[in-house]
Amino acid sequence: MNRLLRRSLATLVMIAAIVLPTAFSATSAQAATYACTSAATIGGLSVPVYHTGAGETQYCTMSTSQSATWNGGAFALQYALHTCYGYDLEIDGHFGPDTKKFLAKAQAREGITGDGVYGPITSSHLKFVLAASPSKCGGRV
């Protein structure tokens, strides 16, 4: 009986080691809890941000669920998709289907999952425009 109990316990520990890390890990978009609502200059680049009480963070998300209202973060993203990647999309500050489509293309071009959802991984891989020279593409945040 003691041997059976030890085997069962060992099996349970192995299952927990496999299941628990995936049960509590977040996807790139889920890792950020704030929705991008504005744009700011970070590292000389104009990037989508969320304004907190203490400043701003580029660790935010955007998706088509935010398409109803004008969004400075969506505007900055669209401008970057047009200027840095050459995509012909309307720069209107609304994260709609075209923004999602071209974001997915830019994500794939940068070697990350092309899901069309903006989050922390996307923000660290995309190129953004220079805040001081908006017609020029800068680099990555």
Secondary structure, 3 states (H helix, E strand, C coil): CHHHHHHHHHHHHHHHHHHHHHHHCCCCCCCCCEECCEEEEECCEEEEEEEECCEEECCEEECHHHCCCCCHHHHHHHHHHHHHHCCCCCCCCCCCHHHHHHHHHHHHHCCCCCCCCECHHHHHHCCCEECCCCCCECCCC
